[in-house]
Amino acid sequence: MSLSLDDVKRIANLARIEVGEHEAHTALTQLTGIFSLIQQMQAVDTSPITPMSHAQNVMQRLRPDVVTETDQRELFQSVAPQVEAGLYLVPKVIE
């Protein structure tokens, strides 16, 4: 993809960025370099490479799925202003 100086000025105008003539030329040069790099990266055949789930070859340590704490719901709800059927009752704030 190639950009012209008018394209850079139009994009700057759409972004509400004021750019001078020199800044527009500098931006055009930098954007052309970026697009060139993108074209080089897209030219590389990556089909034989399998996607990685992580940048390093590590596995997440998993722990057994067992209950380690006792149920303290009754204790916590004993200080609540209103409780019904194990649920906290709160005033309606959104109509």
C-alpha positions as CSV (number, residue, x, y, z in Angstrom):
1,M,0.0,0.0,0.0
2,S,1.4,3.4,-0.9
3,L,0.3,6.7,0.5
4,S,0.6,10.1,-1.0
5,L,1.2,13.4,0.8
6,D,-2.5,14.3,0.3
7,D,-3.5,11.0,2.0
8,V,-1.4,11.9,5.0
9,K,-2.9,15.4,5.2
10,R,-6.4,14.0,4.8
11,I,-5.8,11.4,7.6
12,A,-4.4,14.1,9.9
13,N,-7.4,16.3,9.1
14,L,-9.8,13.4,10.0
15,A,-7.9,12.9,13.2
16,R,-8.1,16.6,13.9
17,I,-4.3,16.9,14.0
18,E,-2.7,19.9,12.5
19,V,0.4,19.0,10.5
20,G,2.7,21.3,8.7
21,E,4.3,20.5,5.3
22,H,7.6,19.2,6.9
23,E,5.7,17.1,9.4
24,A,3.5,15.6,6.7
25,H,6.7,14.6,4.7
26,T,8.2,13.1,7.8
27,A,5.0,11.1,8.6
28,L,4.8,10.0,5.0
29,T,8.4,8.6,5.1
30,Q,7.7,6.8,8.4
31,L,4.4,5.3,7.3
32,T,6.0,4.1,4.0
33,G,8.6,2.4,6.1
34,I,6.0,0.8,8.3
35,F,4.0,-0.4,5.3
36,S,7.2,-1.8,3.7
37,L,7.9,-3.8,6.9
38,I,4.4,-5.1,7.0
39,Q,4.7,-6.3,3.4
40,Q,7.9,-8.1,4.2
41,M,6.3,-9.8,7.2
42,Q,3.3,-10.9,5.1
43,A,5.6,-12.4,2.5
44,V,6.9,-15.0,5.0
45,D,5.2,-18.4,4.7
46,T,4.0,-19.3,8.2
47,S,1.7,-22.2,7.2
48,P,4.0,-25.0,8.6
49,I,4.3,-23.2,11.9
50,T,1.8,-24.2,14.6
51,P,0.3,-21.5,16.7
52,M,1.6,-21.1,20.3
53,S,-0.6,-20.6,23.3
54,H,2.3,-19.0,25.2
55,A,5.6,-17.3,24.2
56,Q,7.5,-19.8,26.4
57,N,7.0,-23.6,26.5
58,V,5.4,-23.6,30.0
59,M,2.3,-25.3,31.4
60,Q,0.1,-23.8,34.1
61,R,0.3,-25.6,37.4
62,L,-3.2,-26.8,38.4
63,R,-4.3,-27.7,41.9
64,P,-6.9,-30.2,42.8
65,D,-10.5,-28.9,42.7
66,V,-11.4,-29.5,46.4
67,V,-13.2,-27.4,49.0
68,T,-10.6,-26.0,51.4
69,E,-12.8,-23.6,53.4
70,T,-15.9,-24.2,55.5
71,D,-19.3,-22.6,54.6
72,Q,-19.6,-19.4,56.6
73,R,-22.7,-17.9,54.8
74,E,-24.8,-17.9,57.9
75,L,-22.1,-16.0,59.9
76,F,-21.7,-13.4,57.1
77,Q,-25.4,-13.0,56.7
78,S,-26.0,-12.6,60.4
79,V,-24.8,-9.0,60.2
80,A,-26.7,-8.1,57.0
81,P,-29.8,-5.8,57.4
82,Q,-32.1,-8.0,55.3
83,V,-31.6,-11.6,54.2
84,E,-34.1,-14.0,52.6
85,A,-33.6,-17.5,51.4
86,G,-29.8,-17.1,51.7
87,L,-29.8,-14.0,49.6
88,Y,-28.9,-10.4,50.6
89,L,-31.8,-8.0,50.0
90,V,-30.9,-4.5,48.9
91,P,-32.9,-1.5,48.0
92,K,-33.8,-1.0,44.3
93,V,-31.6,1.7,42.8
94,I,-32.4,1.4,39.1
95,E,-36.0,1.7,37.8
